[in-house]
Amino acid sequence: MIATLSPGQDSNQGLTCFVIGPIGDSYSANGTAEREAYEHHLRIFEQMIAPACQKYDIAAVRSDGIPHAGDINEQICRHVIQSDLVIANVSGGNPNVMYELGLRHITGKPTIHIGEHGQLPFDIASIRTIRYHSSRSGLADARRDIENALEVGLRDGFEPLTPARVLRGIETVDGTSNSSEHAREEDEDSPGLLDEFVAIEDGLGEMTADMEAISKTIETIGALTEQSNTELLDLTEANVPASARLAAVARYAQSISAPAEELSRNAQAFAGRMPPLDSGVRAALGLVEATPPAERDEDTKEFLVQLIELDASAQESMAHLSGFGTAADGLTGLSRYLRKPVKNISTAVKQVASVMTCIEDWADKARTLSRDSNE
């Protein structure tokens, strides 16, 4: 199916392009990372995206360039959904960008991906993307690539890009449906919308199971640690030789070695489920948001509750894990016997922390949508 612009629109006059991507902070002090990010992405917009759109009389705007007063989040959503064209800079896999991109694909309207070399999220790296280098010549080359994409799209129509297969076959916001056409084109064994939602639910269930396993392992290590502390305290009070205390530490290290390895494996599994799930969950949340609250079924509500409960479980486990990891790091200098189990614990802390931001974002959006459903 080819994505087209407004029916009957025989010229480019009045076409709008909303640019989603990282922005940075224009109010940060010079030399800060936030200010440098702002300058970097402004240069990409001014030297690459805006000139390419201007060549075809398309008005390009970023979120910080929306001229009207109002709720910025609502304005962004409206521009993402209603603009004739969206150019999405997916560099770095910014969570807000990925969410907005998923929301855009619900509409079925023209979308162009761009991304800096070496910074494409691996789970959408296979989607056709205009890649650029941030050098002067690199931006010029990419500008021409965008111009070519616009020329072909305006002439022949834009092919829809859908990084999350969960969006296949849904009805677009303008009331048209592409489900029958997709059904003819897709292989009989390819997953459909409900299959994808089941896969998301299964993935979330597996992450919840991982968190429960992590919590149980932390409890086991904590109990062993408490026993060891009691033994070491008794030995210290008895003024035994250092060799006796070292032997106790070695026994403690041996006792937590297996649980520490299990903790690392569980944390690795937990973190490994995030990349394929993130864009799917964000797209599903976008679909929920596009559905009027009165029309959301019980399965949708359960999905939102599942995200909120996963966040609560992850926050609790992360608090225990972080505290235990900090304490464990202080033991590495006590004996070489402790280095390997402590390393496994520290690795687990980093792996769980790496996915917490995404889970928090899911839960925040789920809470907002749940409140809307209850009002």
N, C-alpha and C positions, 0 to 999 in steps of 0.2 A: 504494500500500500504506500502511495506517495503522499507526503504531507504538503498541503498547499496553503497559500495565503488566503486572505478573505475573498470569497467568491465575487466575481465581477470586477475585481481590482485589476485594471489593465495598465497601471503604472505603479511606480514605487513611491509616489508622493504620499506622505502621511504614514508610511510604514514605521513601526517602532521596533527597536531591538533592546532588550534588557540584558545587561551583562552581569552574570553572577560569578563570583570568585572571591578569593581572599582580598581584603582591602587594607588592613592595618589601621593605625590610629594617627590621624593628622594632627591631633592635639598633644601627642607625646613630644618630649624634649628631643632636640636634635641629637643624633648619635645613639638613641635607644633602638632596640630591635623593632619595636612597634612602629617607630617613625621611619626606619629604613624599609620595613615591609610596605608601608604606605607609599613611599616614594617609588619603590620598585614596581608595585602593581599599578600605580598611576601612570608610570612611564609606559607600561605594556598597553594600558587603555588608550593613552593619548597618541602613541606612536604606531600602534599596530591595529587595534580594534576600531577605534573611532574613525580613522582615515579610510579604512576598508568599507565601513558602512556609509560614510559620507559620499564615496564614489558613486553609490547607487541611491543617494538621497534618502537613506535610512537613518532615523534619529536614534543614536545609541546613548544609553544612560546607565550609570551604576546606581546602587542604592543610596550612596552619599550624594548623588546628584538629583534625587527626586525633589522637585521644587515645591511641592505642596506640603502644608503642615498636616500632621495627623500621626496615628500610631504607625511607627516605622515597620513593625512586623507585619501588620495588615497590608501596608503599602507594598512591601516586598512580595507578599503572597499574591496580591492582585497583579503586579507586574509580571511575576513568574507565569501566572496562568493566562493573562490577557494579552500580553505583548505578541506582536506578529511573529517575532523571531527572538530566540534566546541564544546567546553565546556564553558557554559555560567554561570557565577556566578551572580544570580539575586538578591542577598542580597541588601535590601534597595531600590530596584526599581530605580537604577541610570538611569537617562534619556538617557544618551549615550548608556548604556548597552541595554536598552529596544529598542532603535532605531536599534542598530546593530543586536540584536536578531530578530527583525522583518525582517530586510534585509536578514538575514541568512535563515529564514524560506521560503523566496521566492524561494530559490534554491532547497528545498526539500531534501537537504543533511543531513547526520547524525548530530544530535545535542543532547547534554546531558545538562540538567539543574542541577545546584547545588545551594544551598542557606543555609545561617546560620539560625538556629532555631530562630523563633520570628522576622525575618527580611524579610519574603517573601511578595512581593506585593500582596495584597488580590485579585486583578483581574486576577492573573495567579497562585494563590496558589493551584488551583485544578489540574494544570498540574503536571505530574509525575516529582518529583524533589528529588535529593539526598540531604538530609538535614544533616547538621553537626554542632557540637559544636566546638568552637575554642580552646578547651583544647587539650593537647597532645594526650590523648586517643581518644577524639572526632575526631581529624584529622586522626588518624590511622584507626578508624572505617570507616570513610567516604572514605578514600583511598581504602579500601577493597571493598566498595560499588561501587566505580568507576571502579575498576578492574573487578568486576563481570559484570557490565554493558558493559564494553568493550569486555569481553570474549563472552558474549551472542550476542552482536551486531556483532562482527567480525565473529562469527560462523553462526548465523541465520539471520542476517540483522537487521538494526535499525528501529524501528517504528518511523515515523515522528512525531514531537511534534509541534503543531501549536497553540500558545496562542491566535492569532488573527484570528477569523474565516473568516475574509475578504480575507485571502490567499487561501481559499479552491478552488480547481479546476483550479488554474492559471497554465500557462505553466512554467516549470522550465527552468533555464538558460542553461541547456545542451540540450534543444530542445525537451525533452520528455514531455508528458502531462499525468496528472493523473485525469483529469476531468471526463472521462467516468467511471472510476472505483469508484471515489467518488460518482458520481451520482447514481450508483447502490446501494452503501452502505448507503447513507443518507436517512433520512426520507423525504417523499414527501413534508412535510411542513417546513423542515429546510431551513433557509435563504441561498441564494446563493451570489455570488460575488456582483452583482448589488444591491441586497437587503442590503448588508452590507454597500456599498458606500452611498446608500440613507439614511441609519440609521446614518452614520457619518455626512452627510450633514444636516440632521434634527437636530442632536445634536448640531452642530455648529450654526445652525440658532437659536436654543433655547438659546444657550449661548449669542449670539448677542442680542437677545430680553431681556435676563436678564441684560446685561450691559446697555441697553437703559433704562430699568426700574430703575436700580440703579442710573443712571445719573439724571433722572427726580426726583427721591426721594431726591437726594442730592440738586438739585435746590430748591425743596420745603423747605427743612430744612434750606438751606441758606437764602431764602427769609424771613422765620420766624425768623431766627437769626438776620438778619439785622433789622427787625422791633423791635425786643426785645432790641437790642443794642441802637436804637434811643430812645426808651421809657426809658430805664435805664439811658441814658445820660441826658435826660430831667429831670428825677427825681433827679438825683445827683446834677444837676445845681440848681434845686429848693430847695435843702437842705431838702428834706422830711425825715421823720423818717425811720430808717432801716426796720421797719415793712412794710412800703409801698413798699420799694424796694424788700423785700422778697416776697411780694405778686406778684409783677411783674415777678420775677424769677419763681415762682410757675406757673403762667399763661404760661410763655414761655415753661417750662418743660411739661406742659399739652399739649400745642400745638404741640410739636415735638414728643410726645410719640408714636402716631400712625405711623407717617412717619418713626421714628427710628425702630419700630418693622417691618414695611414693608421692610425697607432697610436690616435689618438682615435676613428676610426671602428670599429676592431676592439674597443676597450674599450667603446664604446657598444653594439655588437652583443652583446658578452659580458654586460654588465649588463642589457640589454633582455630577455634570455632568462630571467632569474631569476624575475620575478613570476609568469608562468604555470606555471613548473616547480616552484616551492617547495612549494606545498600538495600537488601531485601526488606529488612525491618523498617528502614526509613521510608522506603517506597510504600510499604503497607500502611504506615502511619499517615503518609500523604493521602492515600486512598481513603482512610478513615476520616481524615479532616475534610476531604471533598464530599463526604456523605453527610447529609443533614442529620443532626443528632437524633431526631425522631425516627429515622430510618435505620439506625444502627442496631443490628441484632445482638442476641446474647453471646454468640461466638466472638463478636467484635469486642464486647465488654470484657469477656474473659481474657482475650488477647491483651487488652490494656492492663488488666489486673496482673497478668503474668509478668509483664514488663516491670510493673511497680514492685512486685514481690521479689523479682530477680535482683533489682537494685538494692532493696532492703537487705537481702541475704548477702549480696556482694559487699555492701558497705560494712556489715557486721564482721564478715570474714576478713575483710581487708584491714579493719581496725585491729583485730587480734593478730593477724599475720604481720602487719607492720610493726606492732609493738614487740612481737616475738623476734622478728628479724633484726630490729635494732639491738635488742638484748643479745641475740646470737652473735652479731658482728663484734661485740665487745669481748667475745670468748676466743676469737681467732688467735690472739696473742698468748692465750693461756697454755695451749698445748697444740702440737702439730696434729694430734689425733682428731681434733675438732674441726680442722680446716675443711675437709671434704663435706661433712654434713652441714656445716654452716654455709658453705658455698651453695649447696642445694637449696637451703632455706632462703638465702638471699636471692637466688635466681627465681624462686617461686614468687617472692614479693614483687620483683620487677615485672614478671609475666602477668600477674593479676592486675598490678597497677596500670599496665599498658592498655588494658581494655576498659578500665573503670570509667573513663571519660565518655565513651560511647554508650555504656549502659546508663550512666547518669542522664545523658541527653535523651535516650529512649524514654526513661522514666519520667523526666520533666514534661516531655510532650504527651505522654500517656496520661499524666495527672491532669494536664490542661484539657485534653479531650474527654476524660472521665467527668470532669466538672461540667463541661458543656453538655454532656449526655444527661446529667442529673438535674440540670436547670430547666 
